[in-house]
């Protein structure tokens, strides 16, 4: 379990170092937080993948992990900053757009927190299952997983609902059009 905690904490430290080198502002910048969040998820996934290499010397794997973390975090933040400056070269324009598009801080923080919790629970589940200590799966959880899988594979039936409503709207428009 120590490896799991280290795998989740170390990326945050290295990402904050990359963030400090690039001098990306975090205060009231949802975009920077989203970049950090996705780079943390990507870097942690890379560490999980590298941690399965048991045949290689541990210092080589650790060096590869730290290098991958720094590269991923630095690349995410650098690309985001460069793209922003490419789109809005005048100073202050991008900030005004970011302020106008910002979510309520409570809503944004809740979304990030919920996504983090879901990702962490999923990782703990996969990690414990890979180590041979699966979390107890009662039958109702397995049934819920199957139903959720069917809903997601069918795209929550959004396309079916859209098609039915579209057909009804089209029929209504045809009836309305034939009257005039």
ZABA-129304 format. One record per residue (C-alpha): x, y, z; residue number from 1; residue in one letter. Coordinates in nm, 3 decimals, padded with zeros to 5 digits. Layout:
atom px:X py:Y pz:Z num:NUM residu:A
...
//
This chain:
atom px:00.000 py:00.000 pz:00.000 num:1 residu:X
atom px:00.301 py:00.230 pz:00.051 num:2 residu:X
atom px:00.377 py:00.200 pz:-00.321 num:3 residu:X
atom px:00.023 py:00.309 pz:-00.403 num:4 residu:X
atom px:00.045 py:00.617 pz:-00.181 num:5 residu:X
atom px:00.388 py:00.706 pz:-00.322 num:6 residu:X
atom px:00.254 py:00.657 pz:-00.673 num:7 residu:X
atom px:-00.023 py:00.909 pz:-00.606 num:8 residu:X
atom px:00.175 py:01.170 pz:-00.408 num:9 residu:X
atom px:00.502 py:01.184 pz:-00.603 num:10 residu:X
atom px:00.337 py:01.305 pz:-00.927 num:11 residu:X
atom px:00.182 py:01.600 pz:-00.745 num:12 residu:X
atom px:00.521 py:01.709 pz:-00.610 num:13 residu:X
atom px:00.696 py:01.681 pz:-00.946 num:14 residu:X
atom px:00.406 py:01.854 pz:-01.127 num:15 residu:X
atom px:00.424 py:02.143 pz:-00.884 num:16 residu:X
atom px:00.799 py:02.173 pz:-00.956 num:17 residu:X
atom px:00.726 py:02.186 pz:-01.332 num:18 residu:X
atom px:00.449 py:02.437 pz:-01.258 num:19 residu:X
atom px:00.694 py:02.655 pz:-01.063 num:20 residu:X
atom px:00.952 py:02.644 pz:-01.344 num:21 residu:X
atom px:00.697 py:02.760 pz:-01.601 num:22 residu:X
atom px:00.550 py:03.022 pz:-01.366 num:23 residu:X
atom px:00.190 py:02.934 pz:-01.456 num:24 residu:X
atom px:-00.057 py:03.118 pz:-01.229 num:25 residu:X
atom px:-00.296 py:02.889 pz:-01.042 num:26 residu:X
atom px:-00.509 py:03.140 pz:-00.859 num:27 residu:X
atom px:-00.849 py:03.171 pz:-01.031 num:28 residu:X
atom px:-00.719 py:02.973 pz:-01.332 num:29 residu:X
atom px:-00.944 py:02.676 pz:-01.394 num:30 residu:X
atom px:-00.750 py:02.588 pz:-01.710 num:31 residu:X
atom px:-00.421 py:02.548 pz:-01.521 num:32 residu:X
atom px:-00.592 py:02.335 pz:-01.257 num:33 residu:X
atom px:-00.743 py:02.115 pz:-01.528 num:34 residu:X
atom px:-00.401 py:02.077 pz:-01.695 num:35 residu:X
atom px:-00.247 py:01.984 pz:-01.361 num:36 residu:X
atom px:-00.529 py:01.740 pz:-01.293 num:37 residu:X
atom px:-00.494 py:01.563 pz:-01.628 num:38 residu:X
atom px:-00.116 py:01.559 pz:-01.608 num:39 residu:X
atom px:-00.142 py:01.408 pz:-01.258 num:40 residu:X
atom px:-00.376 py:01.136 pz:-01.390 num:41 residu:X
atom px:-00.147 py:01.065 pz:-01.688 num:42 residu:X
atom px:00.171 py:01.065 pz:-01.479 num:43 residu:X
atom px:00.019 py:00.842 pz:-01.213 num:44 residu:X
atom px:-00.095 py:00.600 pz:-01.482 num:45 residu:X
atom px:00.260 py:00.595 pz:-01.621 num:46 residu:X
atom px:00.393 py:00.515 pz:-01.275 num:47 residu:X
atom px:00.139 py:00.235 pz:-01.232 num:48 residu:X
atom px:00.252 py:00.090 pz:-01.566 num:49 residu:X
atom px:00.622 py:00.121 pz:-01.480 num:50 residu:X
atom px:00.570 py:-00.028 pz:-01.134 num:51 residu:X
atom px:00.481 py:-00.359 pz:-01.297 num:52 residu:X
atom px:00.838 py:-00.393 pz:-01.428 num:53 residu:X
atom px:00.983 py:-00.634 pz:-01.173 num:54 residu:X
atom px:01.281 py:-00.758 pz:-01.379 num:55 residu:X
atom px:01.457 py:-00.422 pz:-01.406 num:56 residu:X
atom px:01.673 py:-00.268 pz:-01.133 num:57 residu:X
atom px:01.465 py:-00.045 pz:-00.910 num:58 residu:X
atom px:01.687 py:00.264 pz:-00.958 num:59 residu:X
atom px:01.628 py:00.245 pz:-01.333 num:60 residu:X
atom px:01.253 py:00.218 pz:-01.288 num:61 residu:X
atom px:01.254 py:00.502 pz:-01.034 num:62 residu:X
atom px:01.457 py:00.723 pz:-01.267 num:63 residu:X
atom px:01.222 py:00.644 pz:-01.554 num:64 residu:X
atom px:00.923 py:00.727 pz:-01.334 num:65 residu:X
atom px:01.062 py:01.062 pz:-01.224 num:66 residu:X
atom px:01.167 py:01.149 pz:-01.579 num:67 residu:X
atom px:00.825 py:01.052 pz:-01.716 num:68 residu:X
atom px:00.649 py:01.253 pz:-01.448 num:69 residu:X
atom px:00.851 py:01.565 pz:-01.512 num:70 residu:X
atom px:00.821 py:01.529 pz:-01.892 num:71 residu:X
atom px:00.444 py:01.478 pz:-01.880 num:72 residu:X
atom px:00.379 py:01.761 pz:-01.636 num:73 residu:X
atom px:00.614 py:02.004 pz:-01.809 num:74 residu:X
atom px:00.473 py:01.917 pz:-02.153 num:75 residu:X
atom px:00.110 py:01.960 pz:-02.045 num:76 residu:X
atom px:00.168 py:02.297 pz:-01.882 num:77 residu:X
atom px:00.406 py:02.427 pz:-02.151 num:78 residu:X
atom px:00.171 py:02.325 pz:-02.434 num:79 residu:X
atom px:-00.125 py:02.486 pz:-02.258 num:80 residu:X
atom px:00.060 py:02.813 pz:-02.206 num:81 residu:X
atom px:00.196 py:02.820 pz:-02.562 num:82 residu:X
atom px:-00.144 py:02.745 pz:-02.712 num:83 residu:X
atom px:-00.304 py:03.018 pz:-02.504 num:84 residu:X
atom px:-00.043 py:03.271 pz:-02.617 num:85 residu:X
atom px:-00.085 py:03.154 pz:-02.977 num:86 residu:X
atom px:-00.461 py:03.206 pz:-02.968 num:87 residu:X
atom px:-00.453 py:03.534 pz:-02.775 num:88 residu:X
atom px:-00.121 py:03.715 pz:-02.827 num:89 residu:X
atom px:-00.244 py:04.043 pz:-02.674 num:90 residu:X
atom px:-00.191 py:04.059 pz:-02.298 num:91 residu:X
atom px:-00.507 py:04.039 pz:-02.089 num:92 residu:X
atom px:-00.739 py:03.904 pz:-02.360 num:93 residu:X
atom px:-00.706 py:03.541 pz:-02.253 num:94 residu:X
atom px:-00.756 py:03.637 pz:-01.889 num:95 residu:X
atom px:-01.082 py:03.812 pz:-01.975 num:96 residu:X
atom px:-01.207 py:03.504 pz:-02.162 num:97 residu:X
atom px:-01.106 py:03.278 pz:-01.875 num:98 residu:X
atom px:-01.288 py:03.498 pz:-01.624 num:99 residu:X
atom px:-01.600 py:03.505 pz:-01.843 num:100 residu:X
atom px:-01.598 py:03.126 pz:-01.889 num:101 residu:X
atom px:-01.515 py:03.038 pz:-01.529 num:102 residu:X
atom px:-01.751 py:02.819 pz:-01.334 num:103 residu:X
atom px:-01.866 py:02.897 pz:-00.986 num:104 residu:X
atom px:-01.566 py:02.803 pz:-00.765 num:105 residu:X
atom px:-01.776 py:02.567 pz:-00.554 num:106 residu:X
atom px:-01.906 py:02.384 pz:-00.863 num:107 residu:X
atom px:-01.559 py:02.363 pz:-01.017 num:108 residu:X
atom px:-01.395 py:02.239 pz:-00.697 num:109 residu:X
atom px:-01.672 py:01.983 pz:-00.648 num:110 residu:X
atom px:-01.629 py:01.852 pz:-01.002 num:111 residu:X
atom px:-01.252 py:01.818 pz:-00.960 num:112 residu:X
atom px:-01.294 py:01.656 pz:-00.618 num:113 residu:X
atom px:-01.553 py:01.404 pz:-00.741 num:114 residu:X
atom px:-01.343 py:01.315 pz:-01.045 num:115 residu:X
atom px:-01.039 py:01.268 pz:-00.821 num:116 residu:X
atom px:-01.232 py:01.045 pz:-00.581 num:117 residu:X
atom px:-01.367 py:00.831 pz:-00.867 num:118 residu:X
atom px:-01.019 py:00.796 pz:-01.017 num:119 residu:X
atom px:-00.860 py:00.710 pz:-00.682 num:120 residu:X
atom px:-01.127 py:00.452 pz:-00.600 num:121 residu:X
atom px:-01.080 py:00.295 pz:-00.943 num:122 residu:X
atom px:-00.703 py:00.285 pz:-00.902 num:123 residu:X
atom px:-00.725 py:00.134 pz:-00.554 num:124 residu:X
atom px:-00.965 py:-00.127 pz:-00.689 num:125 residu:X
atom px:-00.736 py:-00.218 pz:-00.981 num:126 residu:X
atom px:-00.423 py:-00.205 pz:-00.764 num:127 residu:X
atom px:-00.562 py:-00.436 pz:-00.495 num:128 residu:X
atom px:-00.699 py:-00.672 pz:-00.759 num:129 residu:X
atom px:-00.356 py:-00.686 pz:-00.932 num:130 residu:X
atom px:-00.186 py:-00.760 pz:-00.598 num:131 residu:X
atom px:-00.425 py:-01.051 pz:-00.536 num:132 residu:X
atom px:-00.628 py:-00.882 pz:-00.263 num:133 residu:X
atom px:-00.951 py:-00.795 pz:-00.442 num:134 residu:X
atom px:-01.202 py:-00.576 pz:-00.269 num:135 residu:X
atom px:-01.513 py:-00.771 pz:-00.178 num:136 residu:X
atom px:-01.761 py:-00.765 pz:-00.465 num:137 residu:X
atom px:-02.111 py:-00.847 pz:-00.350 num:138 residu:X
atom px:-02.353 py:-00.963 pz:-00.616 num:139 residu:X
atom px:-02.539 py:-00.632 pz:-00.620 num:140 residu:X
atom px:-02.217 py:-00.443 pz:-00.707 num:141 residu:X
atom px:-02.148 py:-00.682 pz:-00.995 num:142 residu:X
atom px:-02.507 py:-00.640 pz:-01.119 num:143 residu:X
atom px:-02.472 py:-00.261 pz:-01.092 num:144 residu:X
atom px:-02.145 py:-00.275 pz:-01.288 num:145 residu:X
atom px:-02.314 py:-00.473 pz:-01.565 num:146 residu:X
atom px:-02.609 py:-00.232 pz:-01.586 num:147 residu:X
atom px:-02.376 py:00.067 pz:-01.585 num:148 residu:X
atom px:-02.164 py:-00.092 pz:-01.857 num:149 residu:X
atom px:-02.470 py:-00.148 pz:-02.075 num:150 residu:X
atom px:-02.582 py:00.212 pz:-02.021 num:151 residu:X
atom px:-02.238 py:00.349 pz:-02.108 num:152 residu:X
atom px:-02.183 py:00.125 pz:-02.410 num:153 residu:X
atom px:-02.519 py:00.247 pz:-02.543 num:154 residu:X
atom px:-02.411 py:00.609 pz:-02.479 num:155 residu:X
atom px:-02.678 py:00.647 pz:-02.209 num:156 residu:X
atom px:-02.934 py:00.608 pz:-02.491 num:157 residu:X
atom px:-02.891 py:00.976 pz:-02.575 num:158 residu:X
atom px:-02.885 py:00.908 pz:-02.949 num:159 residu:X
atom px:-03.206 py:00.703 pz:-02.923 num:160 residu:X
atom px:-03.383 py:00.979 pz:-02.729 num:161 residu:X
atom px:-03.254 py:01.239 pz:-02.976 num:162 residu:X
atom px:-03.377 py:01.032 pz:-03.271 num:163 residu:X
atom px:-03.724 py:00.981 pz:-03.121 num:164 residu:X
atom px:-03.765 py:01.347 pz:-03.027 num:165 residu:X
atom px:-03.630 py:01.451 pz:-03.366 num:166 residu:X
atom px:-03.878 py:01.227 pz:-03.548 num:167 residu:X
atom px:-04.169 py:01.359 pz:-03.342 num:168 residu:X
atom px:-04.057 py:01.717 pz:-03.402 num:169 residu:X
atom px:-04.018 py:01.646 pz:-03.774 num:170 residu:X
atom px:-04.370 py:01.494 pz:-03.789 num:171 residu:X
atom px:-04.509 py:01.795 pz:-03.604 num:172 residu:X
atom px:-04.333 py:02.029 pz:-03.846 num:173 residu:X
atom px:-04.473 py:01.836 pz:-04.144 num:174 residu:X
atom px:-04.827 py:01.859 pz:-04.004 num:175 residu:X
atom px:-04.780 py:02.228 pz:-03.942 num:176 residu:X
atom px:-04.632 py:02.274 pz:-04.290 num:177 residu:X
atom px:-04.919 py:02.095 pz:-04.469 num:178 residu:X
atom px:-05.171 py:02.330 pz:-04.311 num:179 residu:X
atom px:-05.018 py:02.633 pz:-04.481 num:180 residu:X
//
